[in-house]
Amino acid sequence: MTGSSSAPLAEGTPDSGGLGSRAAAALVFGSSAAVLVVEIVALRLLAPYLGLTLETSTMVIGIALTAIAAGSWLGGRVADQVDPRRLLGPSLGVSGAVVALTPAVLRTTAEWAPAMLLLIAALSVLLPGALLSAVTPVVTKLRLTTIAETGTVVGRLSGVGTVGAIFGTVLTGFVLISRWPVSGILVGLGVLLVVGSALVEWRVRGWISTPALILVVVAGGLAGSVAPGACDTETRYHCARVVADPDRVGGRTLVLDGLRHSYVDIDDPTFLKFEYVRAIASVVDTAYPGGESLTAHHLGGGGLTLPRYLAATRSGTHSVVSEIDSGVVRINHDQLGLTPQAGIDVRTEDGRLGLRRLATNSRDLVVGDAFGGVSVPWHLTTVEAMTDVRRVLDEDGLYIANLIDHGALEFARAEVATLAETFEHVVLIGEPGDIGLSRTTTSKGGNMVVLASDRRVDLRATQEALDARRTGWRIASGDDLTSWIDDAQVLTDDYAPVDQLLQPYGPPSSQ
């Protein structure tokens, strides 16, 4: 009957080519999941070289979405012009080879040709993402044989692809990254894709044409194991290394994503190398003289330099540390000599959530030293977060935070303005050139320390302590600090563009 809904779509349209509905769903599900695995793992792979910033995340997400759009469009167009059965195997096989080679290529590029890193990184996400995204329209073409099936087939495969993407996201974030290094994840995924390519070709064409790609995957795995890398340990959030100090037997530097985050002397916890840590210790020792014990909370752990110092110099001090990365906690125990001693309680938790769990007026001291890449997690910078800090401090309590900024110091100004909105007394400690810097000049970048409290601190005694530790730093307060803040924006949970205020940032000299 003319016009029947069961009529073929067009003369010469291929049948399903031996690809059943379950096999088709599995292909779409798996390829969509693989795209998201590549996207999320690429963020981890690039963090040691580009930093884990909003800009890096936006770039990777944008490239992945571009790959999905391009692959879906081009895959559908080519499937209309070429027998779809010829496309599936090569799409899976080539994408698998690229994915497997990505760790070796990116790390080698970062080591020997850093100017090319952004281009190679983009291609490492774009090429396999596009090839894998092309699978859905190709499979759809194979499964569409009559008009009557159009809505059902397209809708079902689109839904399956979305579920696959969700699965890939959850699997990577909650399982893969916590159990395997990123290079192992990518090489393993590459192997699965090449094996899938061979199985698909055998199913739809009756023969296999991808043995060479299998050899490439093996070579990629071997190359990934010997290619230069910036990690000794890949934690859930960081690429981590511990570097021994050649000048001190017990000296260790914890490097996270290429930046020096902590220095610890495992034999002498009173030795403080970084200037900002010496500045924090100077403030604490001046505000609480006589070695009296304290109840402290630390937002961010790193190498636990300050909690170790307080435990060594103030008997009976109890420090609770909110450290989001369980891998960093393990490094402290395994490589940085932390023992289960009284006085340091490390909790694997988000710092903002950790604050909420603390009782009101329960802390003498709160120290803010949490960083993701070169940026303070934005939700630890706002008026609402600082109000919670103020809540947990007793009436004489102090909040001391490590800030990193550069250029016109827009983030530091905004954070100090935010603290001035929350606490009665705020002072800034840093290099003389930075704390006296106007917004028309620029800083080379580095650390500053901000102190906020509802009681006055003896600034003269604090300056003497800074001088005794040879920091060379100075204190800004009162009208000088108000002038330095200028009209900086107060940060809130509704508006805290921390990454944008920091702008592109080079590696700090003393973080």
N, C-alpha and C positions, 0 to 999 in steps of 0.2 A: 504494500500500500504506500503510495507516494506520500512523503512527509512524515512517515512513521518515526517515532522517537527512538526506535531501535536501529535505525539505519546507521551504516558506518559513517565516521566523521568525514572521510575523504577516500577516494580511490588510492590505493597504494599505501595506506596507513599500516604500519607494521602491527602485528599482533604483540602480545605481551612478551614474546621472545623467550619463553621459558621462565619468566619472572613472575612467580605467584604473588598474591596479595600480601602474604606474610613476609616473603623475601623483600618485596618492595617497601613495606613498612619498616623492616629492619634496616634497610639501606638508608632511608630518609632519616630515621631515628638516629642511627649511628653517625652519619655524616654531620647532622645538625649538632649533635653532642660534641663531636670532635672540634667543630669551629669554636665553641665556647671554651673548651679545654685549652686550645691554642691561645685564645685571647687572654684568658686569666693567667696562664703560665707565662706568657710573654711579658706581662707586667712584672712578674717576679724576676724574670731573666734580665730585664733592662734596668731594674732598680739600682744595682751596683754602679751603673754607668751614667744614668740619667736622673737618678733620684726617684723616690716614690712620692711624687707630687701630684696635685690635681691636674697640672698640665700634661704630665706623662700619662696619667690614666685617661684623660680626655683624648690624647693623641691615639693611644692604642684602641680605645673604644671606637673612635671615629674611623680608623683604618679598618677595623673589623666590620663595621657596618657598611663601609664602602665595598669591602670584599663580598659581603652577603648580597648587596644590591647588584653589583657587577656580575657576580657569578650566577645569580638567579636570572638576570636579564639575558646575558650571553648564552647561558646554558640552554634556556628555552629557545632562543633564536637558532642556535646551532642544531638543536635536536629536531627542528623543523626542516633542516636542510641535509642532515646526515643521519644515517641509520643510528638510532639511539644506542643500540647494542654495541656499537663501536666506541662509545664515549665513556661508559661507566667504568670499565677496568682502568683505562689510562687516567681518568680523573682521580680515582682513589689511589692508584699506584704512584703517580707523580706527586700528589699532595703528601703521601706518606714519606716519600724520599726527602722532600723539602723539610717536613716537620722533623724528621730524624736528624737531619744535618744542621738544623737551626742552632742548637747550643754551640756546636763547634764553630760554625761560621760567625755567629755574633761575638763570641768571646775572642776569637782570633782577630776579628775586625776591631774590637775595642782595644786590643793590645797593640796592633800594628797599623791600623788605619782608622783612628777615632773619628776623623772628619767624615768618613763614609758610614758611620754607625747608624744615623737616622735613616738613611736610604736603605741599608741592608735590613734594619729592623722593620721598616715599612713593608718591604718585599717579603720578609719572613712571615708576616701576618697576612698580607694581601694575597699572595699567590695561593697558598693552601686554602685560605678562607674562600676565595673565589671558586677554586676547583671543587671544594666540598659542597659549596652552596649550589653549584651547578647540578649536583646529583638529583635534587628534588624535581626540577623541571624535566630532566631527562627521564627519571622514573615515571613521572606523571605522564609523559608522552607515551611511554611503553604501555602504561596501564589504561590509557584512554583509547577505547576501541569503538564505542558507540556514543551517540549524543545522550542517551538515557543515563549514562554513567558519569557524565561530566561533573556535575555538582558533587556527587558522592565521592568520586575519586579525588578531585582537587581538594575538597574540604577535608577528607580523611587524611590525606598525605600532608596537607598544611598543618593540621592539628598534631599529627605524629611528629612533624619536624619541630614544632614549638615545644612539645613535651620532651623531645630529645635535647633541645637547647637547655631547658630547665634542668634536666637530669645531668647534663655535662657541667652546668654551673655548680649545682649542689655537690656533685661527686668531687669536683676539683677543689672547691673551697673547704669542704668538710672532711674529705678523706685523702685525696691524692697528695696535696701539698703537705699535710701533716705527717705523711708516712714515707714519701719518697722525694729525692732531690728533683729539681725541675728538669735537669738533663735526662734523668731516668724516665720521667713522665713523658717527655717528648719523644725520646727514642722508642719507648714502649708503644706509644700511640702510632708512631711511624710504622713500626713492625705490624701492628694490627691492621693498619690501613692497606699495607702492601699485601698482606695475607688475604684481606677482604677483596682486594683487587683480583688476585689470582682465583679466588673462589667464584667471584662474579663472572669472570671471563669463562671459566669452566662451565658455569651454569647456563649462561646465555649464548655462548659461542662454541662450546665444546672443546676448547683448547686454551692454553695459557701462554701469554706473550710477555710476562713480567719477571722472568728470572734475573735479568740485569738489575731491575729495581730492587730486588731482594738483596743482591750483593751491595747495592748502594746503601741500603738500610744498615746492613752489617758494618759497612765501612763507616757510616755515620755514627753508629754506636761506639765503635773503637775510637774514632776521632774525638767524640765527645768526652771520652774518658781521659784523653791526654791533652786536649786543647787547654790553653791558658784560661784560668778562671780566677775570680776574686773571692771565692768562698772556701773556707775549710768546712763550714757547716751551713746548711740551708735550713733555717727555722721556718716557722709558719709565716712570719712577717719579714724576715731579713735574710740577707746573705752575710754570714758572720765569719770573722777571722779573729784569732787571738795572736798578737805579735809580741814576741819577747823583746825586752829592752836590753840591748847589748851592754849598757852602762850600769845596770842594776840587776843583780841575780834574781830577785823576786819581782821585777817590774814586768807588767803585762799591759798591753793596750788592746781594748776591745774595739774592733772595727766592724761597724754595721753598714752595709750598703756603701762601702768605700769611704765612710767618714769615721773619724776617731770619736767614739762616744764616751769612753771611760779609760782611765788609767788606774791600775791597781798594783800596789806592792803587796804581794801575798805574804811576805815576811814582816812588813812594817806598815800597817794600815794607817799610821799617822803621817806617812809621807804622801803629800798631795802635790802632784805635778802640774795639773792644769790650773791656770790662773783663776778661772771662774770658781773652781772648787775651793781654792785658797780664800777667795773673797767670801764665799758662803760661810766657810769655817770661821773667818774673822768676825763676821756679823754674829754668828751663834755664840762664839766664845766671849764676845763683848756683852751681848744681851743677857747671857746666862753665865756669869762668872763662877769660878770656884769649882768647876767640874761637876755641878749638880746634875742629877739624872733628869732626863726628859722623856716625854711621851711624844713621839714624832710620827708623822705620816709622810710618805714620799710618793709623789706622782711620777712614775717612771723609775725603773731600777737600773738598767744598764749593768755596769760592773759593781754596783752597790758601794761605790767609793765612800760616799758620805755616811751611809748607815754603818759601815765598818769603822769609820773614823769616830763616830759618836759612841759606838760600842766600846772602842779601845780607850777613849779619853773620858767617858762619863759612865762609870759603873752603875748598873741598874737601869740604864736607858732602854726603852722599848721602842723599836722602829717597826712600823708596818709599812710594807712596800707594795704598791699596786703596779705590777709589771704585766702587760698584756701578752707578752711573748713567752710561752713556756719553754721554748728553745733557748732563749737567753738565760732563763733561770737554770736550765740544765748546764749551760756553759759555765755559770758561776760555780756550780758544785763540781763539775768535772775538770775544768781547766783553770779556774781562778781561785781555787783554794778555799771556797766557802764551806764551812763546817756547820753542822746543826747546833749552833751556839745560841745561848739565851740572848734575847735582845733584838734579833732580826727575824721578822715574820714576813716572808715573801708570799704574796697572793697573786695567782694568775688571774687578772681581771682588768677590765677597762677602768681607767683612773676616775672618770666621772661617776661610774656606778659604784666604785670603791668608796668615794666620798659619801655617797648617799647612805652607805651602811654604817657610817661612823656616828657615834652619839654626839649630841650637842655639847659644846664646851669640854671636849674630851682630849684635846691635843694642845701641847705647848708650842709645837712647831709643825708647819706644813711646808714641804719643799717641792717645787714644781720643776721637774727636769725630764719631761717626756717629749720625745721627738719621733716623728715618722719621716725618715729621710732628713731633709734640712728644715722641716716645718714642724711647729708645735701642732698637735692635733687640735683643730679649730674649736672643738667643743670644750676644751680645757682653757680657753682664753676669754670667755665671755663674762658679762656681768652676772649672769645666772650661776655660772660655775664659781666665780669668785665669791658670790653671796653664800654659796654652800661651804666654801673654804672658811669664810668668816664665821659661819655657824658652828663648825666643828672646833674652832680655836677657842681657848679660854680668853678671859678679858685681857691678859698680858701676852697672848700668843702672837707669833710672827709667821707671816707667809713670805718665803724667799723663793724667787724663781730665776732660772737661767734663761736668758733670751739670746737669740741669734738673729742678726739682721745685717744689712749692708746698704749701700747707696744712701738715700735720704733717710734711712731708718724709719720708714713709714709704719712697719709693723710694731717696732719697739715703742714708738710714740703712741700708737693706738692702744697697745696693751697697758702702758703706764697710765694713759687717760682712763682706761677701764678700771684699773685698780684704784685710781683717785676717786672714781665714782662710788667705790665700794668701801674703802678704808679711810680712816681719818688722817693717817700719816703715811706718805709714800716717799721713798728716796730711791735714786738710781745710782748705781756704782759701775764704773767702767773706765775705759781709756780716756784720758783728758780730751783728746781730739773728738771722741764720739759724744761724750756727754755735753760738750760745748758746741756741737755741730748745728748749724742752721740748716733749714730745708733747701737752701740754695746751693749747698755744697754736698759732697758725697763722702761716704766712709768706705774704706776697703773691705769692711765686714769683719765680724767676729762676735765675741760673747760680751754680754752685759748682765748684771745682776740687779734685780729690782726687789726692794724690801717694802712690805706693806704691813701695817699694824694699826691698832687703835690706841697704842701707847707710844710715847716718845722713846726713841733709842738715842743713846749717847753717841752723837755723830763724831765728836772729837776723838773719843776712845776707839770708835770703829776705824777712823782714819789711821790712828796710830797702829792698830792691829794690821791693817792693810799694808802699812809701810814696813812693819816688822816682818811680814811675809814677802816683802819685795815684789808686790804685784805691780807697782807703778800706777795703780788705779786711783781715781778720785771720786768724790761723792757730790751729787747734785740734789738739791732739795729746795723747798720754799719757792720763792719767785723765780729763781733760776730754772727750776724744774718746770714750773708753769709755762715759762717762756719757751723752754725746749719742747714741751708737748705741743704748743701752738694750738691749732684748731683740729687736732687729730680726732678721728671718728671713734666713739666708744663702741666696743664690740658687744654684740648681743647674740642670743641663740637664733634670732631672726636675720641677723646680718653680721657675718664674720668672715670676710674674704681674705683669710690669712695668707693663702698661697699667692694671691694677686698682690697683696701688700709687700710680700717678700720679693716678688719678681724673680727672674732667672738668677740663680745663686751659684757661686763657685764654692768649692770645698773650703770650709772654715779651717783656720789654723789651729784652733785649740778646743774643738768640740770633742 
